[in-house]
């Protein structure tokens, strides 16, 4: 499908996705004029996510007017942030960042890896919604990474496909990590690997990053504290 046809077909192809896969940011900061308002700089978007995470850690999350917000978003979405995260039930991005409807475009897979379907979903958000920030979010004690570190054969081809995506990160971690640190090191390496895979396998993502239209942020969620820790340093001019 060429790019012009994609833009024509996208509203129909993704109508259900637009309504089903979105959570949002702190108090009403962009809702009413989201379609026309200029995008905030990346550092402010990340700062907003970190403020939400601090509220989550402290147990002081916002109450959102979800009924009115749901009605408002029925006409369209404009999330500033895409999140590629693990499917683990303890790592829901909307909760972790204290966001609500319309704020996050979330793609979740075991091990926070992107297959063609996941990557296509991310490309949609980049190319059609023009979300300017993509967060690759791993987490401590990731079961998928632990399975890859075990070296054991997976019981199905589908599970093997997940491990195959993670194996390069495990190989890298083994070059420096001791046995008792291997899993945690591989988890961090897997976040890096997932980000690299997005760039390597998607011309849309790669071009958006080169053009300065998309920033990829790598982060890890700490299970016990609830904190999100950034793994890659901010680019020049960011916080």
FINU-87030 format. One line per field, with one value per residue (C-alpha): residue number from 1; residue in three letters; chain; x, y, z. Coordinates in steps of 0.1 Angstrom, whole numbers, plus 5000, padded with zeros to 4 digits. Layout:
BEGIN
i c(NUM ...)
aa c(ALA ...)
ch c(A ...)
X c(X ...)
Y c(Y ...)
Z c(Z ...)
REM end
This chain:
BEGIN
i c(1 2 3 4 5 6 7 8 9 10 11 12 13 14 15 16 17 18 19 20 21 22 23 24 25 26 27 28 29 30 31 32 33 34 35 36 37 38 39 40 41 42 43 44 45 46 47 48 49 50 51 52 53 54 55 56 57 58 59 60 61 62 63 64 65 66 67 68 69 70 71 72 73 74 75 76 77 78 79 80 81 82 83 84 85 86 87 88 89 90 91 92 93 94 95 96 97 98 99 100 101 102 103 104 105 106 107 108 109 110 111 112 113 114 115 116 117 118 119 120 121 122 123 124 125 126 127 128 129 130 131 132 133 134 135 136 137 138 139 140 141 142 143 144 145 146 147 148 149 150 151 152 153 154 155 156 157 158 159 160 161 162 163 164 165 166 167 168 169 170 171 172 173 174 175 176 177 178 179 180 181 182 183 184 185 186 187 188 189 190 191 192 193 194 195 196 197 198 199 200 201 202 203 204 205 206 207 208 209 210 211 212 213 214 215 216 217 218 219 220 221 222 223 224 225 226 227 228 229 230 231 232 233 234 235 236 237 238 239)
aa c(UNK UNK UNK UNK UNK UNK UNK UNK UNK UNK UNK UNK UNK UNK UNK UNK UNK UNK UNK UNK UNK UNK UNK UNK UNK UNK UNK UNK UNK UNK UNK UNK UNK UNK UNK UNK UNK UNK UNK UNK UNK UNK UNK UNK UNK UNK UNK UNK UNK UNK UNK UNK UNK UNK UNK UNK UNK UNK UNK UNK UNK UNK UNK UNK UNK UNK UNK UNK UNK UNK UNK UNK UNK UNK UNK UNK UNK UNK UNK UNK UNK UNK UNK UNK UNK UNK UNK UNK UNK UNK UNK UNK UNK UNK UNK UNK UNK UNK UNK UNK UNK UNK UNK UNK UNK UNK UNK UNK UNK UNK UNK UNK UNK UNK UNK UNK UNK UNK UNK UNK UNK UNK UNK UNK UNK UNK UNK UNK UNK UNK UNK UNK UNK UNK UNK UNK UNK UNK UNK UNK UNK UNK UNK UNK UNK UNK UNK UNK UNK UNK UNK UNK UNK UNK UNK UNK UNK UNK UNK UNK UNK UNK UNK UNK UNK UNK UNK UNK UNK UNK UNK UNK UNK UNK UNK UNK UNK UNK UNK UNK UNK UNK UNK UNK UNK UNK UNK UNK UNK UNK UNK UNK UNK UNK UNK UNK UNK UNK UNK UNK UNK UNK UNK UNK UNK UNK UNK UNK UNK UNK UNK UNK UNK UNK UNK UNK UNK UNK UNK UNK UNK UNK UNK UNK UNK UNK UNK UNK UNK UNK UNK UNK UNK UNK UNK UNK UNK UNK UNK)
ch c(A A A A A A A A A A A A A A A A A A A A A A A A A A A A A A A A A A A A A A A A A A A A A A A A A A A A A A A A A A A A A A A A A A A A A A A A A A A A A A A A A A A A A A A A A A A A A A A A A A A A A A A A A A A A A A A A A A A A A A A A A A A A A A A A A A A A A A A A A A A A A A A A A A A A A A A A A A A A A A A A A A A A A A A A A A A A A A A A A A A A A A A A A A A A A A A A A A A A A A A A A A A A A A A A A A A A A A A A A A A A A A A A A A A A A A A A A A A A A A A)
X c(5000 5015 5016 4988 4965 4975 4964 4931 4924 4938 4907 4886 4912 4919 4886 4882 4918 4913 4885 4899 4936 4940 4948 4958 4977 4972 4945 4928 4959 4953 4919 4896 4920 4942 4939 4951 4972 5010 5028 5047 5085 5097 5112 5078 5060 5085 5083 5045 5050 5075 5051 5024 5048 5057 5019 5016 5046 5031 4996 4982 4969 4945 4907 4897 4863 4862 4825 4830 4865 4852 4825 4851 4875 4848 4855 4892 4925 4958 4980 5015 5030 5034 5044 5058 5057 5056 5022 5030 4999 5019 5032 5001 5015 4983 4985 5023 5023 4989 4974 4938 4918 4934 4969 4989 4989 4999 5014 5020 5038 5056 5092 5083 5093 5077 5067 5054 5019 5032 5055 5027 5007 5035 5040 5003 5007 5039 5027 4990 4985 5020 5028 5062 5074 5079 5087 5101 5093 5109 5106 5124 5119 5106 5095 5101 5137 5142 5130 5155 5183 5175 5185 5158 5137 5103 5072 5058 5069 5051 5070 5102 5095 5095 5127 5144 5138 5153 5183 5206 5201 5210 5241 5252 5245 5266 5297 5299 5273 5279 5255 5235 5232 5225 5187 5186 5214 5196 5163 5181 5198 5165 5150 5180 5176 5139 5146 5173 5149 5123 5148 5162 5129 5108 5115 5086 5101 5136 5126 5106 5136 5159 5136 5133 5096 5100 5121 5126 5130 5142 5130 5127 5099 5108 5083 5085 5088 5067 5094 5102 5139 5151 5179 5191 5203 5182 5193 5209 5183 5161 5158)
Y c(5000 5034 5063 5083 5052 5046 5081 5075 5041 5047 5063 5033 5006 5019 5033 5007 5010 5048 5042 5011 5015 5049 5062 5099 5126 5145 5172 5187 5200 5193 5179 5205 5217 5187 5186 5221 5229 5228 5199 5205 5199 5164 5173 5186 5155 5133 5156 5151 5113 5115 5137 5111 5083 5102 5105 5067 5060 5081 5067 5101 5096 5119 5113 5118 5129 5098 5102 5137 5128 5097 5118 5144 5118 5101 5125 5116 5111 5129 5111 5127 5094 5059 5032 4998 4979 4943 4926 4918 4926 4946 4971 4989 5021 5041 5033 5036 5071 5081 5088 5086 5081 5096 5102 5071 5049 5016 4985 4956 4923 4899 4912 4946 4934 4945 4919 4932 4937 4956 4976 4984 4997 5020 5032 5041 5063 5079 5084 5091 5105 5121 5112 5128 5105 5067 5051 5016 5003 4972 4961 4942 4904 4901 4866 4867 4878 4853 4825 4838 4837 4801 4789 4763 4753 4770 4747 4765 4784 4814 4815 4808 4839 4860 4845 4849 4887 4888 4865 4893 4912 4882 4876 4912 4909 4878 4897 4916 4904 4879 4850 4866 4898 4883 4886 4923 4932 4914 4932 4966 4953 4941 4976 4989 4961 4967 5004 4995 4970 4996 5018 4989 4975 5006 5032 5053 5053 5058 5088 5104 5102 5116 5144 5153 5144 5115 5109 5074 5071 5039 5031 5004 5000 4990 4965 4972 5010 5017 5041 5044 5050 5063 5042 5064 5099 5128 5144 5179 5204 5179 5173)
Z c(5000 4990 5014 4998 4999 5035 5045 5026 5041 5076 5092 5081 5089 5124 5135 5162 5172 5177 5202 5220 5226 5241 5276 5286 5305 5337 5340 5310 5292 5256 5250 5234 5207 5204 5167 5161 5191 5186 5201 5233 5232 5240 5273 5285 5274 5292 5323 5323 5322 5351 5371 5366 5376 5408 5416 5410 5432 5460 5456 5447 5412 5395 5393 5356 5343 5321 5310 5295 5283 5265 5247 5237 5223 5203 5175 5173 5192 5194 5219 5223 5234 5220 5245 5235 5268 5281 5285 5321 5342 5367 5341 5327 5312 5318 5355 5358 5342 5357 5324 5311 5279 5248 5262 5253 5222 5238 5221 5245 5238 5260 5264 5249 5214 5182 5155 5121 5136 5166 5144 5120 5150 5160 5124 5124 5154 5140 5104 5109 5144 5145 5181 5188 5216 5217 5250 5250 5285 5300 5336 5363 5365 5330 5323 5286 5291 5319 5295 5269 5295 5304 5270 5271 5240 5240 5238 5207 5176 5188 5221 5203 5181 5212 5226 5192 5193 5228 5222 5208 5241 5261 5240 5246 5283 5286 5274 5307 5332 5360 5363 5392 5372 5338 5338 5350 5325 5297 5306 5301 5269 5256 5259 5239 5214 5210 5203 5177 5161 5156 5137 5118 5107 5100 5075 5089 5124 5111 5089 5117 5141 5114 5107 5144 5145 5168 5200 5213 5251 5267 5302 5328 5354 5389 5402 5440 5440 5410 5396 5359 5353 5320 5304 5275 5281 5268 5236 5238 5250 5268 5305)
REM end
